[in-house]
């Protein structure tokens, strides 16, 4: 009997350990993604000013500025956003609306709104999908690839979770992504965006985290072209403010009547 129990004890201990959730167990990938969304995005309506600057071979090429109004959907999933273009002058007054899975571009000159895609270029390497507010957990399923040390956008070494994101609906901005999330505070540090054929479209570094809208949020994103690393676009956010974004602003039929007083 002593022989039998001596050999059963380690087996029982092993079963107990397997039944419990050990402290070193890998975290849930989708939960990591949700926490990273919460760092990037507030949980209620807001506005900010976004400046886009494109560079070629290290020299500034084009600039654009717009106002972003965002409101979380009632179901707590994806955001709805309205972009109002300020400059350049040729684009001033144009509007882009993202409501549900649909994106529309409204031109006051023609008073017409036309459907556009999240992948459509806005300026340089920045697309519509890079500028509108997005909760990635609503559009992607995450898998934990592992843990890695990377150099962030400020050339600082960061211990990160590496997630592979696969689009869970056909209207997601990109078919797949690789995302590096800081293990210490769930800040998004780096993302790679891929085409359907698996080719790298661009790499984005999220940096200059500052206090804004009751959280520490990224105020700058640096986007590097996936083919030509000398093509770079910088997105800068400023003038964060809580803003009651009216429901009417987020309706396509209202775009010709939009005025921000």
N, C-alpha and C positions, 0 to 999 in steps of 0.2 A: 504493500500500500504506500509506504514512504517513497518507493521508487516511482510509483505511478503519479503521486501528487507532485513530486519534484519535477517531473517532466510536464505536467499539466499546468503548473503555475505560470511559467513563461508564456505558454500558449494563451492562458486566460488573460494575462497582462497585455499581450499583443492585441487580443480581441477588444479589450477595453480601450486601448489607445486608438484602434481603428474606428471604434464607435464614437469616440469623442472628437471634437473639432480641435486639433492641436493649434497652439499659438502660431506655429510657423506655416500654417496652411496658406496656400496661394489665395489672394483676395479675388473676389468675383470681378471679372473683366467688365461686365456691364455696369456694375456699381462704380468702378473707377471712372468709366466714361461719364456717368451721370454726375459724379463729383467734379470732374473737370469742366463740364458744362456749367455747373453752378458757380465756378470761379470766373469763367469768362462772361457769363450773362447774369444780370439781376433777375428777380422773380416778378417784377411788375413793370408797368409802362415807363418808358424813358425816352430821352432824345440825346443826341450828341452830334458834333460836327466831325466829319471825316475828310481828311486830305490825302489824296493819292499822288505820289510822285514816281515817275518812271525814269530809269537810268539806262543808258546804253554805253558800254565800255567805260563806266565810271563817271559819265557826264549826264547831268540832268537833261531829260528829253521833253517830257510833258508833265503837266500838273492838272488836277481836277479837285474840286471841293464840293461837298454836298452835305445836307442835313439828313440824318437818319432818325426816323420815329419808329419805335418798336412797341408792340403790345403782345403779351403772352396770350396764347389761345386759351379759350375757356376750359378746355380739357387738360390744361397744364402741359401739353406736349410741345409742338413747334410754335415759334414766334410768327407773328405777322408784322411786316415791315413796310414802310413807305420811305422812299428816297426822294429828296428834292434837290436838284442840281443847282449849285450857285455859280460855279465857273467851270470851264471857260465860258465866255459870253455866248458862244454858239449853242451851248447846252443849257444855259440858264433857264430855269422854269420847267424843264423836263422832269417827269416823275416816273419812278419805277415802283410798282406795287407787287409785293409778295403776300398772297393770301392763300392759305392752304398749300396746295401743290402748284398753284398757278403763279406765273410772273407776267406782268404787263408793263410795257413802256408807253407812256403817254407823252405826246409832243404837242405843246400848245399851238404851234404854228399850223399844224394840220387838224388839231382837235381830234386826233384819232389815237386809240390805244391798240397796240399790237402785242401778241404773245411773244415772249422771249424765253430763253433757257437759262438755268443757273450757270452753265458753262460759258455763256457768251461773254466775251471780253468787255470789260468796262474801261480799263486803261492799263496799258502795259500787260503785265502778267496777272493782274487782278480781274477776276470775273464777278458777275452779279452774286454768285454763291459765296464769294469771299467777303462781301461787304454787308449783306443782309444778316440779321441776327439769326443764329441757328443753334438749336440743341441737337448735337450729333446723336445722342442716345435715342432720339425719336426716329432717326432715319437709318441707323446702322446697328448691326449686331457685332459685338466686340469679342475678340478672343485674346487671351493673354499669351503673348509670344515668349516673354521672359522679362528679366530685369537687366538693364544696361546702364553704363556710364556714358554720357554724351557731353559734347560741348554745346552750350546753348547759344542764343543769339548774341550774348555779351561775352562769349568765349570763356564762360565759367563751367566747371565740371559739375554735372548734376547726376544724381542717382535716380533713374527713371523706370517706370513700368513701360514696356513696349507693347502696344495693342495693335492688332490687325483688325480693321473695320471693314465689314462687307455690307454694302447697301441692302437694306431690308425692303425697299420699295423702288420702283423704276424711276421715280422722280427725284431721288437723292442727287445732290450736286455732283458727286463723283461716284463711280462704281466701287472703288475701294480706296482705303487710306491706311497708312502706318502712322501711329500717333505715339509720341513719347510724353508721358505724364509724370511730373515730379513726385517721387515717393513721399516727400516731406509734407507737401501742402496741396497736391493735386493740380498744380498749375500746368497748363499745356506749354510745353517747351519747344516742340518741333513736330511738324507733320509733313508727310509725303503724300501727294495725291496722284492717283494712277488712272489711266484710260482703260477702256474695256479690253484692249489687247495686252494690257499689263505694262505698257510703257509709262515711265515716270513723266508726269506733266509738269510738276513744280514741287519745290520744297519751301516750306514756310517756317520761320522762326518767330515765336511770340515772345515779346520782351517789354522792358520798361513797365513793369507792374507797379501801379500806383493806387492810392486810396481813391475810390470812386463808387458812388451809389452803394454805400454800405458794404463794400468789399474791396479786396486788392485785386485789381483787374488789369489785363494787358492794355497798354495804350499805343502799342506799335506792333505791326507785323511786317516782316521782311520776306518778300516772295522772290525766289530764285527760279528762273526757267529751268525745266528739266533737261533741255538739250543744250542751250547756250547759257552758261553761268554768268556771262557778262550782261545779261538782260535781267535787271532787278527792279522790283516795284516795292515801294514802302507805303504802308497804310498807317496813318497817324490819327488817333482819336483824341478829341479835346471837348471841353465844355459839356461834360456829362451833366444831365439834369433829370430829376424825376419829372415826368410829363404825362398828363392825362391825354392819351391819344384817343380821340373820339372814334367810335365804331364806324361812323360815316366815312372817315378818311380811308378806311380799309376796304371800301367797296369800289369796284371798277367803274360803276356808273357815276360815282361822285368825282372822279378825277378832273373833269373839266371845270368843276366848281370849287376846287381846292384853293383855300387861302389860309396862310399861317400868319395870324395877326400878332 
